[in-house]
Amino acid sequence: MVVNSLVIQLLNGLASASALFLVASGLSIIFGVTRIVNFAHGSFYMLGAYVAFSITRALPVEAFDVLGELGPHVRFWGGIATAALVVGLVGIAIEIAVLRRIYHAPELFQLLATFGIVLIVQDATLAIWGPENLVGPRAPGLRGAVYILDQRFPQYELLLIAIGPAMLGLLWLLFHRTRWGTLVRAATLDREMVAALGVDQRKLFTGVFLLGAALAGLGGALQLPRETLNLQMDLSIIADVFVVTVVGGMGSVVGAYLAALLIAELQALMLLAPPFTIAGIEIAFAKLTLIPSFLVMAAVLIVRPYGLLGRPQAAARVAGAAEPVLRLATPELTRIGLAALAALALLPLAFGDYTVAVATEIAIFVLFTASLHFIMGPGGMASFGHAAYFGLGAYACGLAVKYWAAPMGVGLAFAPVLAGLGGLLFGWFTVRLSGVYLAMLTLAFAQIVWSIVFQSDALTGGDNGIRGVWPDEWARDKAVYYALAVALCIAGTLLLRRIIYAPFGYALRAGRDSPLRAEAIGIDVRRVQWIAFAVSALFAGIAGGLFAYLKGSVFPTYVSIPKSVDALVRVLLGGVQTVSGPIVGAIVFTGLEEQLARATEYWRAVLGVVIILLVLAFPEGLAGFAQRRWERWRGGGE
Amino acid sequence: MSVLLVESLRKSFGGVEAVAEVSFAVEAGEMLALIGPNGAGKTTCFNMVGGQLRPDGGRVHFAGRDITSMPPRAIWRLGVGRTFQITATFGSMTVAENVQMALLSHRGRLWNWWPRATRLYREEAIRLLAQVGMEDQADRACSVLAYGDLKRVELAVALAHDPKLLLMDEPTAGMAPAERIGLMDLTGRIARARGIAVLFTEHDMDVVFAQADRIIVLNRGRLIAEGAPPQVRADRAVQEVYLGSGSTFGGH
């Protein structure tokens, strides 16, 4: 019996691996050639499923009657293929409209722009197909099940199992037996070289995008008979897909397949593991499916930093623009800045409770953003999972209230401790990587934290969160709590700023500018980055703690991917290279979000458009833009 | 006692023996040039001495201490300064701050969280920059400097912790001929005045023969000649290596 269910689970794993592989290979191919990590790849997957749903319903049954028995098959599979193609075309449209303009922008801005696309696609899907979950048609002729070792196993899953290797074979042929495929492989190795050989990059990039998006669309469309369609499909698959591409090696299709197998099988087998008990808390592996896959990813990345079959990227020969010199603000500018800050801090008190609540939130996000900026700007480490530390801080307060009925002071003291410890733990792994791999590892760690709080109902209340996390009596008044939050947040932000200008901040920046030179003058770059990561997590934790008491509750959404991305947007909006950037970014973005959410149901799409426009218009961020204007106006700078 | 003593250093990449049984020594105040055609193993040698690469065999002693396989930062702390073939400086800092960074590290102040770094050891940094003729550009961004000036900044950085040994991998690569002689002349004067041992690689034979006290010649990972400049110039094996590879003495 055990053997039988083991075999069935292994087969289930194979079926899931196929879908994962389709999406991941698309992401990987696109990254290989264009060097863009396409956050919107999950959106292509979701679109594929929804478009297939509509097409398979819209195609009139009678039209296929002429084909006789084959009719229903052609109708269904034709619909699936058309959906993949449609998504491919959407991919092309996006590539031409947005990405083509930002191929030379910094990596992070590209990522941000693709997240803008995620938001737009999310709302477009909501507008077209509505918020209800949809159930697609079953595949004709594959509705039944076969018996394998006396266990029922759906026929359709068998087909899926075959599709993975089949697509792998087709892709292999495409890449090794066609001129176009050879160009793609060459560009993956060294795209400047390919450009120097006179290959039209634009066509190549657009073609690659078509292929990648269509693969994701196919992956989604194939889910139609298998899963109900919902609006969370995009982000839920993207985390897994990131793991798969990173484990397999970015740009390697075979690696993506191996990794998809590894991850999917692992997740399938976890469902069989019996629950066990630690310290009175029952831990069910079946529910913690995310953790093992992320542990695998962490393990693989430490042994093979570029994934199973990946290789280090050829260094781009077009040197990026050097980071500008970070200078102390002039006394004049410092005075203006502090005065503006004071005015902004006092202003909301003149308005009602709502404004004060929003202002409190903004203050908290200023600190959160500054903490992320600390490792992103001077540290050069883009964390894609900074919500993890924000969330740890919030949960520290939640748990302090839930288990110890602790007063607010204890919660707020516990928040940075827990978040800082989390930063120490995850940061130790993180600083061993760099660039895209580092970003994806941080995202993975955030997902681990998310899955722990989401899935351990007993400890954290799971999806229901922890309620009743209110401030002490003296701070219940909105204005008083606001004053407390503003005081702590401004102090924290200014402290971070002070550290950036102190020797430690310089050492951090030295490690970012030139690790080779930094090591050659006695700087232990990894250690400096590690401690910086933990410090950043600690401050994020304070922000999270303050947020918990502001909202009176703690939910897993505090740790979710959108929260992490919001933080990134704030940093990039303000400008990574300026120290005041995060303050500006947090104020503008939080205010914008708040206003949009009140004004329209489709605020996400509007936000997405705004993000894309900002990336196109101000690649150096708002504060960077303002600083340059100021310097030009003053005739200062170089 | 030699400042640097290298014994039977070996390194292979895949099946290729990049450096094989190389031994040499550098004395205080001595300029030792390491020359050889492209691919002779010069940079590999350098990176093993500086700690950027781990040797497969052999030992490196600095001032009587075994430093084989130590990380670069530990080797630096013992008193070894280094410049790179392709300059490595901190682009987001000013020229002075680049030097100050080395001073901050040397004085053990990297883990300070409060003082303004840009105001620490500034005079000292300016003095070092003055030695290499860069004090006028102290407040410019490193990222906007001419390449020759960057090389001089690197020299100032390398001198910041009063090293006993300087490792200079192609210190004049990418510079105009007149500048090259000037930079190495400057290096030579500083080194002799302070008793610093200098190990450098160089493609420009004018520079080598004008500045080196002694020359060692590497070919295909092996040491083929060693001695004073005239001696090496007359060496038949050396001539063959250089003529055979198409390079000539004296020209560029």
Chai-1 contact restraints between the chains, C-beta under 6 A:
chainA,res_idxA,chainB,res_idxB,connection_type,confidence,min_distance_angstrom,max_distance_angstrom,comment,restraint_id
A,A322,B,G91,contact,1.0,0.0,6.0,A-B,restraint_1
A,A322,B,S143,contact,1.0,0.0,6.0,A-B,restraint_2
A,E323,B,G91,contact,1.0,0.0,6.0,A-B,restraint_3
A,E323,B,S92,contact,1.0,0.0,6.0,A-B,restraint_4
A,V325,B,S92,contact,1.0,0.0,6.0,A-B,restraint_5
A,V325,B,T94,contact,1.0,0.0,6.0,A-B,restraint_6
A,V325,B,A141,contact,1.0,0.0,6.0,A-B,restraint_7
A,L326,B,S92,contact,1.0,0.0,6.0,A-B,restraint_8
A,I499,B,W113,contact,1.0,0.0,6.0,A-B,restraint_9
A,Y501,B,R116,contact,1.0,0.0,6.0,A-B,restraint_10
A,A502,B,N112,contact,1.0,0.0,6.0,A-B,restraint_11
A,A502,B,W113,contact,1.0,0.0,6.0,A-B,restraint_12
A,A502,B,W114,contact,1.0,0.0,6.0,A-B,restraint_13
A,A502,B,P115,contact,1.0,0.0,6.0,A-B,restraint_14
A,A502,B,A117,contact,1.0,0.0,6.0,A-B,restraint_15
A,P503,B,L104,contact,1.0,0.0,6.0,A-B,restraint_16
A,P503,B,R109,contact,1.0,0.0,6.0,A-B,restraint_17
A,P503,B,L110,contact,1.0,0.0,6.0,A-B,restraint_18
A,P503,B,N112,contact,1.0,0.0,6.0,A-B,restraint_19
A,P503,B,A117,contact,1.0,0.0,6.0,A-B,restraint_20
A,F504,B,W111,contact,1.0,0.0,6.0,A-B,restraint_21
A,F504,B,W113,contact,1.0,0.0,6.0,A-B,restraint_22
A,Y506,B,M101,contact,1.0,0.0,6.0,A-B,restraint_23
A,Y506,B,A117,contact,1.0,0.0,6.0,A-B,restraint_24
A,A507,B,L110,contact,1.0,0.0,6.0,A-B,restraint_25
A,R509,B,S92,contact,1.0,0.0,6.0,A-B,restraint_26
A,A510,B,F90,contact,1.0,0.0,6.0,A-B,restraint_27
A,A510,B,M101,contact,1.0,0.0,6.0,A-B,restraint_28
A,D513,B,F90,contact,1.0,0.0,6.0,A-B,restraint_29
A,D513,B,G91,contact,1.0,0.0,6.0,A-B,restraint_30
A,D513,B,S92,contact,1.0,0.0,6.0,A-B,restraint_31
A,S514,B,A88,contact,1.0,0.0,6.0,A-B,restraint_32
A,S514,B,F90,contact,1.0,0.0,6.0,A-B,restraint_33
A,L516,B,A88,contact,1.0,0.0,6.0,A-B,restraint_34
A,R517,B,A88,contact,1.0,0.0,6.0,A-B,restraint_35
A,E519,B,P72,contact,1.0,0.0,6.0,A-B,restraint_36
A,E519,B,R73,contact,1.0,0.0,6.0,A-B,restraint_37
A,A520,B,P72,contact,1.0,0.0,6.0,A-B,restraint_38
A,A520,B,W76,contact,1.0,0.0,6.0,A-B,restraint_39
A,A520,B,R82,contact,1.0,0.0,6.0,A-B,restraint_40
A,I521,B,W76,contact,1.0,0.0,6.0,A-B,restraint_41
A,I521,B,A102,contact,1.0,0.0,6.0,A-B,restraint_42
A,I521,B,S105,contact,1.0,0.0,6.0,A-B,restraint_43
A,G522,B,R73,contact,1.0,0.0,6.0,A-B,restraint_44
A,G522,B,W76,contact,1.0,0.0,6.0,A-B,restraint_45
A,G522,B,R77,contact,1.0,0.0,6.0,A-B,restraint_46
A,G522,B,S105,contact,1.0,0.0,6.0,A-B,restraint_47
A,I523,B,S105,contact,1.0,0.0,6.0,A-B,restraint_48
A,D524,B,R73,contact,1.0,0.0,6.0,A-B,restraint_49
